[in-house]
């Protein structure tokens, strides 16, 4: 039987794990609502912890961002495996765009974290970054072999197009949910050698909606 002296460290470890889980859950919630620059004090307030507890677990904002990425690694890996399993290059490319956009809709914080992810100095982080880039390289190469995309299209073009869409999505969703699918259709049509004939089955954004999206995008309106 464990002695009384052996119990407190176990309890402390369990408490530390609960605190860490609580911080990550609340941080995801706050960053999803307010973006990655949201005040950390809002996280401590909602989590019901002191600043010291937060900074002991995550000394910097970057450490917290990294932990959220790692926390979602399995979800991202499932998306990678899904795309890798698609034989048709064009379908794989469309799925890559769709999953990136859907990820941002479902979890703004995670979408932004992966959008700004870079290799940095951390080997594990570099491997994940390289894996995402290699995946898109492979998808674009397959689409080229099948003649499904414009001959000048590069994987860099795809990265830029995905980033442009995902940066806009949080503001668009707040104003006109689902409108990103219309923009995605136009983007995908532009990747084709001659464009696709089917029009997007989503209403056009009005001038008023566009104005509100721009205001939200640049944090002029909460």
GROMACS elastic network, one bead per residue, 0.5 to 0.9 nm:
[ bonds ]
;  ai    aj funct       b0    kb
    2     5     6  0.80825   500
    2     6     6  0.62682   500
    2     7     6  0.72956   500
    3     6     6  0.54065   500
    3     7     6  0.69695   500
    4     7     6  0.54233   500
    4     8     6  0.76097   500
    5     8     6  0.66501   500
    5     9     6  0.83045   500
    6     9     6  0.64158   500
    6    10     6  0.71926   500
    7    10     6  0.53619   500
    7    11     6  0.62259   500
    7    12     6  0.86306   500
    8    12     6  0.59402   500
    8    13     6  0.85025   500
    9    13     6  0.60817   500
    9    14     6  0.85472   500
   10    13     6  0.50976   500
   10    14     6  0.61886   500
   10    15     6  0.85054   500
   11    14     6  0.50874   500
   11    15     6  0.60358   500
   11    16     6  0.85205   500
   12    16     6  0.60287   500
   12    17     6  0.85578   500
   13    17     6  0.62043   500
   13    18     6  0.86212   500
   14    17     6  0.50855   500
   14    18     6  0.62110   500
   14    19     6  0.86054   500
   15    18     6  0.50519   500
   15    19     6  0.61351   500
   15    20     6  0.85754   500
   16    19     6  0.50321   500
   16    20     6  0.61180   500
   16    21     6  0.85966   500
   16    57     6  0.86948   500
   17    20     6  0.50408   500
   17    21     6  0.61293   500
   17    22     6  0.84728   500
   18    21     6  0.51165   500
   18    22     6  0.60242   500
   18    23     6  0.85318   500
   19    22     6  0.50091   500
   19    23     6  0.60553   500
   19    24     6  0.86350   500
   19    47     6  0.84643   500
   19    49     6  0.82018   500
   19    53     6  0.80504   500
   19    54     6  0.86277   500
   19    57     6  0.87650   500
   20    23     6  0.51185   500
   20    24     6  0.62642   500
   20    25     6  0.86468   500
   20    53     6  0.89991   500
   20    54     6  0.82905   500
   20    57     6  0.68915   500
   21    24     6  0.52483   500
   21    25     6  0.61664   500
   21    26     6  0.85959   500
   22    25     6  0.52011   500
   22    26     6  0.60959   500
   22    27     6  0.83524   500
   22    47     6  0.63907   500
   23    26     6  0.52587   500
   23    27     6  0.58241   500
   23    28     6  0.84916   500
   23    43     6  0.71148   500
   23    44     6  0.76104   500
   23    47     6  0.62555   500
   23    49     6  0.86195   500
   23    54     6  0.72779   500
   23    57     6  0.89190   500
   24    28     6  0.60856   500
   24    29     6  0.85702   500
   24    64     6  0.77529   500
   24    67     6  0.77050   500
   24    68     6  0.65529   500
   24    71     6  0.83748   500
   25    28     6  0.53220   500
   25    29     6  0.63909   500
   25    30     6  0.88437   500
   25    47     6  0.87322   500
   25    68     6  0.88964   500
   26    30     6  0.61281   500
   26    31     6  0.84780   500
   26    43     6  0.60438   500
   26    44     6  0.84367   500
   26    46     6  0.68462   500
   26    47     6  0.61899   500
   27    30     6  0.51153   500
   27    31     6  0.58865   500
   27    32     6  0.82346   500
   27    40     6  0.82057   500
   27    42     6  0.86999   500
   27    43     6  0.56938   500
   27    44     6  0.87892   500
   27    47     6  0.86570   500
   27    64     6  0.81884   500
   27    68     6  0.83531   500
   27   109     6  0.87509   500
   28    31     6  0.52293   500
   28    32     6  0.58684   500
   28    33     6  0.85324   500
   28    68     6  0.74052   500
   28   107     6  0.79568   500
   28   108     6  0.85540   500
   28   109     6  0.60541   500
   28   110     6  0.76788   500
   29    32     6  0.51934   500
   29    33     6  0.63117   500
   29    34     6  0.86665   500
   29    43     6  0.87026   500
   29   107     6  0.86207   500
   29   109     6  0.79183   500
   30    33     6  0.51594   500
   30    34     6  0.59317   500
   30    35     6  0.74210   500
   30    36     6  0.83764   500
   30    38     6  0.69375   500
   30    39     6  0.87444   500
   30    40     6  0.88676   500
   30    42     6  0.73721   500
   30    43     6  0.65994   500
   30    46     6  0.88205   500
   30   109     6  0.83207   500
   31    34     6  0.51326   500
   31    36     6  0.50125   500
   31    37     6  0.74377   500
   31    38     6  0.61068   500
   31    43     6  0.89800   500
   31   108     6  0.73325   500
   31   109     6  0.51138   500
   31   110     6  0.86285   500
   32    35     6  0.57036   500
   32    36     6  0.77213   500
   32   107     6  0.61122   500
   32   110     6  0.78488   500
   32   112     6  0.89924   500
   32   170     6  0.88171   500
   33    38     6  0.85632   500
   33   108     6  0.76126   500
   33   109     6  0.80799   500
   34    37     6  0.73793   500
   34    38     6  0.54753   500
   34    39     6  0.87992   500
   34   109     6  0.86758   500
   34   222     6  0.83560   500
   35    38     6  0.56996   500
   35   108     6  0.73768   500
   35   109     6  0.63643   500
   35   112     6  0.79509   500
   36    39     6  0.87439   500
   36    61     6  0.89610   500
   36    65     6  0.82213   500
   36   109     6  0.64901   500
   36   112     6  0.74887   500
   36   113     6  0.78510   500
   37    40     6  0.83712   500
   37    61     6  0.88737   500
   38    41     6  0.86436   500
   38    42     6  0.75694   500
   38    43     6  0.86266   500
   39    42     6  0.55938   500
   39    43     6  0.73666   500
   40    43     6  0.51564   500
   40    44     6  0.66243   500
   40    45     6  0.87117   500
   40    51     6  0.85950   500
   40    54     6  0.87340   500
   40    61     6  0.80288   500
   41    44     6  0.51248   500
   41    45     6  0.60604   500
   41    46     6  0.86348   500
   41    50     6  0.89392   500
   41    51     6  0.72820   500
   42    45     6  0.50441   500
   42    46     6  0.61743   500
   42    47     6  0.84220   500
   43    46     6  0.53499   500
   43    47     6  0.59548   500
   43    48     6  0.83819   500
   43    49     6  0.85850   500
   43    54     6  0.86505   500
   44    47     6  0.50660   500
   44    48     6  0.58657   500
   44    49     6  0.51708   500
   44    50     6  0.60561   500
   44    51     6  0.62620   500
   44    53     6  0.84779   500
   44    54     6  0.69289   500
   45    48     6  0.52245   500
   45    49     6  0.66090   500
   45    50     6  0.78294   500
   45    51     6  0.89172   500
   46    49     6  0.79506   500
   47    50     6  0.87731   500
   49    52     6  0.82099   500
   49    53     6  0.64275   500
   49    54     6  0.74053   500
   50    53     6  0.54355   500
   50    54     6  0.68128   500
   51    54     6  0.52543   500
   51    55     6  0.62800   500
   51    56     6  0.86054   500
   52    55     6  0.51922   500
   52    56     6  0.59775   500
   52    57     6  0.86378   500
   53    56     6  0.52422   500
   53    57     6  0.64682   500
   53    58     6  0.85656   500
   54    57     6  0.54076   500
   54    58     6  0.59058   500
   54    59     6  0.74944   500
   55    60     6  0.69977   500
   56    59     6  0.59468   500
   57    63     6  0.86996   500
   57    64     6  0.84200   500
   58    61     6  0.71111   500
   58    62     6  0.82390   500
   58    63     6  0.53597   500
   58    64     6  0.54928   500
   58    67     6  0.84487   500
   59    62     6  0.84111   500
   59    63     6  0.65594   500
   59    64     6  0.80067   500
   60    63     6  0.51870   500
   60    64     6  0.66694   500
   60    65     6  0.88307   500
   61    64     6  0.51174   500
   61    65     6  0.62534   500
   61    66     6  0.86560   500
   62    66     6  0.60720   500
   62    67     6  0.85568   500
   63    66     6  0.50755   500
   63    67     6  0.62043   500
   63    68     6  0.87116   500
   64    67     6  0.50975   500
   64    68     6  0.63153   500
   64    69     6  0.87383   500
   65    68     6  0.51968   500
   65    69     6  0.63578   500
   65    70     6  0.87518   500
   65   110     6  0.89677   500
   65   113     6  0.69792   500
   66    69     6  0.50925   500
   66    70     6  0.62183   500
   66    71     6  0.85171   500
   66   113     6  0.84548   500
   66   125     6  0.84862   500
   67    70     6  0.50429   500
   67    71     6  0.59653   500
   67    72     6  0.86694   500
   68    72     6  0.63964   500
   68    73     6  0.87245   500
   68   109     6  0.87526   500
   68   110     6  0.74375   500
   68   113     6  0.83115   500
   69    72     6  0.52792   500
   69    73     6  0.62204   500
   69   110     6  0.69758   500
   69   113     6  0.69651   500
   69   114     6  0.74987   500
   70    74     6  0.82736   500
   70   125     6  0.89429   500
   71    74     6  0.76781   500
   71    75     6  0.87978   500
   72    75     6  0.54150   500
   72    76     6  0.64584   500
   72    77     6  0.87343   500
   72   110     6  0.78645   500
   73    76     6  0.51974   500
   73    77     6  0.60776   500
   73    78     6  0.87022   500
   73   128     6  0.88506   500
   74    78     6  0.62523   500
   74    79     6  0.87818   500
   75    78     6  0.52444   500
   75    79     6  0.65827   500
   75    80     6  0.88842   500
   76    79     6  0.51121   500
   76    80     6  0.63010   500
   76    81     6  0.87227   500
   77    81     6  0.61651   500
   77    82     6  0.85557   500
   78    81     6  0.51184   500
   78    82     6  0.61356   500
   78    83     6  0.87173   500
   79    82     6  0.50768   500
   79    83     6  0.63001   500
   79    84     6  0.86013   500
   79    96     6  0.84300   500
   79    99     6  0.72794   500
   80    83     6  0.53089   500
   80    84     6  0.61384   500
   80    85     6  0.86794   500
   80    96     6  0.86455   500
   80   131     6  0.86665   500
   80   132     6  0.76363   500
   80   135     6  0.73871   500
   81    84     6  0.50068   500
   81    85     6  0.61534   500
   81    86     6  0.89381   500
   82    85     6  0.52726   500
   82    86     6  0.68334   500
   82    92     6  0.87932   500
   82    95     6  0.88057   500
   83    86     6  0.54560   500
   83    87     6  0.86984   500
   83    91     6  0.87819   500
   83    92     6  0.55587   500
   83    93     6  0.81431   500
   83    95     6  0.67340   500
   83    96     6  0.66869   500
   83   135     6  0.82057   500
   83   139     6  0.83219   500
   84    87     6  0.76513   500
   84    92     6  0.75767   500
   84   135     6  0.74578   500
   84   138     6  0.87843   500
   84   139     6  0.81257   500
   85    92     6  0.84455   500
   86    89     6  0.74322   500
   86    91     6  0.70711   500
   86    92     6  0.55858   500
   86    95     6  0.89255   500
   87    90     6  0.89749   500
   87    91     6  0.79966   500
   87    92     6  0.72760   500
   87   142     6  0.85542   500
   88    91     6  0.54149   500
   88    92     6  0.61611   500
   88    93     6  0.87096   500
   88   139     6  0.89652   500
   88   142     6  0.76330   500
   88   143     6  0.75137   500
   88   146     6  0.82274   500
   89    92     6  0.50757   500
   89    93     6  0.61591   500
   89    94     6  0.86828   500
   89   138     6  0.87970   500
   89   139     6  0.57976   500
   89   140     6  0.70904   500
   89   141     6  0.78770   500
   89   144     6  0.78045   500
   89   145     6  0.82172   500
   89   146     6  0.69670   500
   89   148     6  0.73980   500
   90    93     6  0.50285   500
   90    94     6  0.61796   500
   90    95     6  0.85074   500
   90   139     6  0.79422   500
   90   140     6  0.82752   500
   90   142     6  0.79228   500
   90   143     6  0.53151   500
   90   144     6  0.88381   500
   90   146     6  0.81858   500
   90   148     6  0.59492   500
   90   149     6  0.75805   500
   91    94     6  0.51134   500
   91    95     6  0.60423   500
   91    96     6  0.85285   500
   91   143     6  0.86466   500
   92    95     6  0.50491   500
   92    96     6  0.61262   500
   92    97     6  0.88122   500
   92   139     6  0.62864   500
   92   140     6  0.87846   500
   92   142     6  0.88547   500
   92   143     6  0.82815   500
   93    96     6  0.50454   500
   93    97     6  0.65109   500
   93    98     6  0.87027   500
   93   136     6  0.78456   500
   93   139     6  0.59394   500
   93   140     6  0.69165   500
   93   143     6  0.74693   500
   93   158     6  0.89285   500
   93   188     6  0.89610   500
   94    97     6  0.52622   500
   94    98     6  0.61516   500
   94    99     6  0.86352   500
   94   188     6  0.72889   500
   95    99     6  0.59212   500
   95   100     6  0.84056   500
   96    99     6  0.54214   500
   96   100     6  0.62579   500
   96   101     6  0.87082   500
   96   136     6  0.78636   500
   96   139     6  0.85549   500
   96   162     6  0.87954   500
   97   100     6  0.53008   500
   97   101     6  0.62641   500
   97   102     6  0.86030   500
   97   158     6  0.85894   500
   97   161     6  0.87297   500
   97   162     6  0.62692   500
   97   165     6  0.89366   500
   97   184     6  0.78149   500
   97   188     6  0.86352   500
   98   101     6  0.51918   500
   98   102     6  0.59702   500
   98   103     6  0.84065   500
   98   181     6  0.85388   500
   98   184     6  0.80748   500
   99   103     6  0.58626   500
   99   104     6  0.85169   500
  100   103     6  0.51850   500
  100   104     6  0.64300   500
  100   105     6  0.88339   500
  100   111     6  0.72296   500
  100   115     6  0.89696   500
  100   162     6  0.71599   500
  100   163     6  0.88866   500
  100   165     6  0.89552   500
  100   166     6  0.72063   500
  101   104     6  0.51634   500
  101   105     6  0.62840   500
  101   106     6  0.87027   500
  101   111     6  0.79241   500
  101   162     6  0.77575   500
  101   165     6  0.71464   500
  101   166     6  0.57685   500
  101   169     6  0.74048   500
  101   180     6  0.79921   500
  101   181     6  0.87191   500
  101   184     6  0.87554   500
  102   106     6  0.60659   500
  102   107     6  0.83455   500
  102   111     6  0.87266   500
  103   106     6  0.52086   500
  103   107     6  0.58275   500
  103   108     6  0.74046   500
  103   110     6  0.73271   500
  103   111     6  0.57297   500
  103   166     6  0.88832   500
  104   107     6  0.51437   500
  104   109     6  0.74742   500
  104   110     6  0.68220   500
  104   112     6  0.71074   500
  104   166     6  0.62247   500
  104   167     6  0.85933   500
  104   169     6  0.69751   500
  104   170     6  0.72990   500
  105   108     6  0.60315   500
  105   111     6  0.78840   500
  105   166     6  0.84872   500
  105   169     6  0.68046   500
  105   170     6  0.67627   500
  105   173     6  0.73335   500
  105   178     6  0.89566   500
  106   110     6  0.87456   500
  106   111     6  0.84172   500
  107   110     6  0.54385   500
  107   111     6  0.61399   500
  107   112     6  0.86521   500
  108   111     6  0.50351   500
  108   112     6  0.60877   500
  108   113     6  0.84916   500
  108   166     6  0.88351   500
  108   169     6  0.85243   500
  108   170     6  0.65691   500
  109   112     6  0.52918   500
  109   113     6  0.61250   500
  109   114     6  0.87506   500
  110   114     6  0.62148   500
  110   115     6  0.84092   500
  111   114     6  0.54563   500
  111   115     6  0.60875   500
  111   116     6  0.88061   500
  111   166     6  0.71251   500
  111   167     6  0.86534   500
  112   116     6  0.62290   500
  112   117     6  0.83821   500
  112   166     6  0.75626   500
  112   167     6  0.73452   500
  113   116     6  0.54710   500
  113   117     6  0.59487   500
  114   118     6  0.84383   500
  114   129     6  0.87303   500
  115   118     6  0.86871   500
  115   162     6  0.85241   500
  115   163     6  0.62086   500
  115   166     6  0.76193   500
  115   167     6  0.81381   500
  116   163     6  0.86814   500
  117   120     6  0.86593   500
  117   125     6  0.84654   500
  117   129     6  0.69055   500
  118   125     6  0.77341   500
  118   126     6  0.71852   500
  118   129     6  0.62244   500
  118   130     6  0.89616   500
  119   122     6  0.69715   500
  119   123     6  0.78148   500
  119   124     6  0.87557   500
  119   125     6  0.58466   500
  119   127     6  0.76185   500
  119   128     6  0.80706   500
  119   129     6  0.57064   500
  119   130     6  0.74974   500
  120   123     6  0.81263   500
  120   125     6  0.73217   500
  120   126     6  0.66001   500
  121   125     6  0.79311   500
  121   126     6  0.73311   500
  122   125     6  0.52600   500
  122   126     6  0.60301   500
  122   127     6  0.86984   500
  123   127     6  0.61858   500
  123   128     6  0.87562   500
  124   127     6  0.51264   500
  124   128     6  0.64375   500
  124   129     6  0.86507   500
  125   128     6  0.52308   500
  125   129     6  0.61358   500
  125   130     6  0.85292   500
  126   130     6  0.59490   500
  126   131     6  0.84056   500
  127   130     6  0.50423   500
  127   131     6  0.59632   500
  127   132     6  0.86672   500
  128   132     6  0.63394   500
  128   133     6  0.86763   500
  129   132     6  0.53742   500
  129   133     6  0.63913   500
  129   134     6  0.86542   500
  130   133     6  0.50250   500
  130   134     6  0.58936   500
  130   135     6  0.84157   500
  131   134     6  0.50440   500
  131   135     6  0.60534   500
  131   136     6  0.87216   500
  132   135     6  0.51479   500
  132   136     6  0.64845   500
  132   137     6  0.86874   500
  133   136     6  0.52562   500
  133   137     6  0.61179   500
  133   138     6  0.86202   500
  133   155     6  0.81274   500
  133   159     6  0.84858   500
  134   138     6  0.60990   500
  134   139     6  0.85676   500
  135   138     6  0.51652   500
  135   139     6  0.61928   500
  135   140     6  0.86542   500
  136   140     6  0.60444   500
  136   141     6  0.83936   500
  136   155     6  0.61740   500
  136   156     6  0.89569   500
  136   158     6  0.77850   500
  136   159     6  0.80714   500
  137   140     6  0.53337   500
  137   141     6  0.61184   500
  137   142     6  0.86869   500
  137   154     6  0.81267   500
  137   155     6  0.54293   500
  137   156     6  0.86258   500
  138   141     6  0.50440   500
  138   142     6  0.61560   500
  138   143     6  0.86026   500
  138   155     6  0.86990   500
  139   142     6  0.52028   500
  139   143     6  0.62218   500
  139   144     6  0.86647   500
  139   155     6  0.84795   500
  140   143     6  0.50619   500
  140   144     6  0.61760   500
  140   145     6  0.87075   500
  140   149     6  0.81652   500
  140   153     6  0.79693   500
  140   154     6  0.70373   500
  140   155     6  0.60585   500
  140   158     6  0.82546   500
  141   144     6  0.50880   500
  141   145     6  0.62885   500
  141   146     6  0.87719   500
  141   154     6  0.86332   500
  141   155     6  0.83861   500
  142   145     6  0.51027   500
  142   146     6  0.63729   500
  142   147     6  0.86825   500
  142   148     6  0.86931   500
  143   146     6  0.52108   500
  143   147     6  0.62281   500
  143   148     6  0.51719   500
  143   149     6  0.60474   500
  144   148     6  0.60092   500
  144   149     6  0.58617   500
  144   150     6  0.77545   500
  144   151     6  0.68619   500
  144   153     6  0.84083   500
  145   148     6  0.77327   500
  146   149     6  0.81638   500
  147   150     6  0.77542   500
  147   151     6  0.77824   500
  147   192     6  0.88923   500
  147   193     6  0.78541   500
  148   151     6  0.88165   500
  148   191     6  0.84493   500
  148   192     6  0.62194   500
  148   193     6  0.68350   500
  149   152     6  0.83362   500
  149   153     6  0.68793   500
  149   190     6  0.88259   500
  149   191     6  0.54522   500
  149   193     6  0.52283   500
  149   194     6  0.86425   500
  150   153     6  0.54482   500
  150   190     6  0.82549   500
  150   191     6  0.56941   500
  150   192     6  0.53093   500
  150   194     6  0.77746   500
  151   154     6  0.85604   500
  151   192     6  0.89849   500
  151   193     6  0.71457   500
  153   156     6  0.82698   500
  153   157     6  0.63919   500
  153   158     6  0.78166   500
  153   191     6  0.71437   500
  154   157     6  0.52029   500
  154   158     6  0.66836   500
  154   159     6  0.89310   500
  155   159     6  0.62955   500
  155   160     6  0.87309   500
  156   159     6  0.50520   500
  156   160     6  0.62638   500
  156   161     6  0.86049   500
  157   160     6  0.52174   500
  157   161     6  0.61666   500
  157   162     6  0.86544   500
  158   161     6  0.50898   500
  158   162     6  0.61090   500
  158   163     6  0.84814   500
  158   191     6  0.89599   500
  159   162     6  0.52472   500
  159   163     6  0.60860   500
  159   164     6  0.85868   500
  160   163     6  0.50861   500
  160   164     6  0.60831   500
  160   165     6  0.86785   500
  161   164     6  0.51564   500
  161   165     6  0.63474   500
  161   166     6  0.87180   500
  161   187     6  0.75270   500
  162   165     6  0.52477   500
  162   166     6  0.61383   500
  162   167     6  0.85310   500
  163   166     6  0.51947   500
  163   167     6  0.59800   500
  163   168     6  0.86129   500
  164   167     6  0.53919   500
  164   168     6  0.65198   500
  164   169     6  0.88690   500
  165   168     6  0.53367   500
  165   169     6  0.61834   500
  165   180     6  0.74649   500
  165   183     6  0.78781   500
  165   184     6  0.74768   500
  166   169     6  0.51163   500
  166   170     6  0.75976   500
  166   180     6  0.89285   500
  167   170     6  0.70743   500
  167   171     6  0.83224   500
  167   217     6  0.82226   500
  168   171     6  0.58077   500
  168   172     6  0.61800   500
  168   173     6  0.86915   500
  168   180     6  0.82913   500
  168   213     6  0.80508   500
  168   214     6  0.87330   500
  168   217     6  0.68618   500
  169   173     6  0.58566   500
  169   174     6  0.85126   500
  169   177     6  0.89553   500
  169   178     6  0.89741   500
  169   179     6  0.85873   500
  169   180     6  0.63958   500
  170   173     6  0.52352   500
  170   174     6  0.63867   500
  170   175     6  0.89602   500
  170   213     6  0.88971   500
  170   216     6  0.85445   500
  170   217     6  0.78524   500
  171   174     6  0.52644   500
  171   175     6  0.66088   500
  171   176     6  0.86894   500
  171   212     6  0.81791   500
  171   213     6  0.51670   500
  171   214     6  0.75112   500
  171   215     6  0.83428   500
  171   216     6  0.53931   500
  171   217     6  0.54413   500
  172   175     6  0.52626   500
  172   176     6  0.57120   500
  172   177     6  0.65428   500
  172   178     6  0.79862   500
  172   179     6  0.67975   500
  172   180     6  0.69734   500
  172   209     6  0.84278   500
  172   210     6  0.84053   500
  172   212     6  0.86323   500
  172   213     6  0.56028   500
  172   214     6  0.87771   500
  172   216     6  0.84463   500
  172   217     6  0.84753   500
  173   176     6  0.53410   500
  173   178     6  0.64907   500
  173   179     6  0.72637   500
  173   180     6  0.77870   500
  173   213     6  0.87379   500
  174   177     6  0.64795   500
  174   213     6  0.78801   500
  174   216     6  0.83211   500
  175   179     6  0.89541   500
  175   209     6  0.64786   500
  175   210     6  0.86649   500
  175   212     6  0.69809   500
  175   213     6  0.64617   500
  175   216     6  0.88500   500
  176   179     6  0.58572   500
  176   180     6  0.87059   500
  176   205     6  0.78853   500
  176   209     6  0.73542   500
  176   213     6  0.87834   500
  177   180     6  0.76975   500
  178   181     6  0.59270   500
  178   182     6  0.79634   500
  178   202     6  0.77280   500
  179   182     6  0.55695   500
  179   183     6  0.69893   500
  179   184     6  0.88908   500
  179   202     6  0.64031   500
  179   203     6  0.72932   500
  179   204     6  0.76965   500
  179   205     6  0.72886   500
  180   183     6  0.50870   500
  180   184     6  0.60097   500
  180   185     6  0.85933   500
  180   202     6  0.87214   500
  181   185     6  0.61405   500
  181   186     6  0.87606   500
  181   200     6  0.74577   500
  181   201     6  0.82526   500
  181   202     6  0.69410   500
  182   185     6  0.51956   500
  182   186     6  0.65807   500
  182   187     6  0.87986   500
  182   199     6  0.85063   500
  182   200     6  0.51001   500
  182   201     6  0.68528   500
  182   202     6  0.53609   500
  182   203     6  0.74998   500
  182   204     6  0.74671   500
  183   186     6  0.52403   500
  183   187     6  0.62412   500
  183   188     6  0.86713   500
  183   200     6  0.80667   500
  184   188     6  0.60752   500
  184   189     6  0.84694   500
  184   200     6  0.85505   500
  185   188     6  0.51558   500
  185   189     6  0.60557   500
  185   190     6  0.86048   500
  185   196     6  0.89205   500
  185   198     6  0.87802   500
  185   199     6  0.76548   500
  185   200     6  0.57343   500
  185   201     6  0.88706   500
  186   189     6  0.50218   500
  186   190     6  0.62594   500
  186   191     6  0.89182   500
  186   195     6  0.89174   500
  186   196     6  0.88123   500
  186   199     6  0.82053   500
  186   200     6  0.73767   500
  187   190     6  0.51740   500
  187   191     6  0.67161   500
  188   191     6  0.51754   500
  188   192     6  0.69020   500
  188   195     6  0.81248   500
  188   196     6  0.81091   500
  189   192     6  0.54976   500
  189   193     6  0.86968   500
  189   194     6  0.81091   500
  189   196     6  0.50145   500
  189   197     6  0.80818   500
  189   198     6  0.88003   500
  190   193     6  0.78799   500
  190   194     6  0.79617   500
  190   195     6  0.56706   500
  190   196     6  0.79991   500
  191   194     6  0.83890   500
  191   195     6  0.70162   500
  192   196     6  0.67142   500
  193   196     6  0.87635   500
  196   199     6  0.81013   500
  198   201     6  0.86036   500
  199   202     6  0.87450   500
  200   203     6  0.80849   500
  203   206     6  0.88931   500
  205   208     6  0.81978   500
  205   209     6  0.60741   500
  205   210     6  0.64091   500
  206   209     6  0.51076   500
  206   210     6  0.61146   500
  206   211     6  0.86437   500
  207   210     6  0.50491   500
  207   211     6  0.62720   500
  207   212     6  0.87856   500
  208   211     6  0.51570   500
  208   212     6  0.63975   500
  208   213     6  0.87051   500
  209   212     6  0.51317   500
  209   213     6  0.61163   500
  209   214     6  0.86368   500
  210   213     6  0.50721   500
  210   214     6  0.62380   500
  210   215     6  0.86648   500
  211   214     6  0.52319   500
  211   215     6  0.62926   500
  211   216     6  0.87439   500
  212   215     6  0.50302   500
  212   216     6  0.61818   500
  212   217     6  0.84761   500
  212   221     6  0.83278   500
  213   216     6  0.51546   500
  213   217     6  0.59788   500
  213   218     6  0.86927   500
  214   218     6  0.63400   500
  214   219     6  0.86184   500
  214   220     6  0.85599   500
  215   218     6  0.54393   500
  215   219     6  0.62047   500
  215   220     6  0.50839   500
  215   221     6  0.59170   500
  216   220     6  0.59000   500
  216   221     6  0.53295   500
  216   222     6  0.68464   500
  217   220     6  0.77073   500
  217   221     6  0.85695   500
  218   221     6  0.80251   500
  219   222     6  0.64640   500
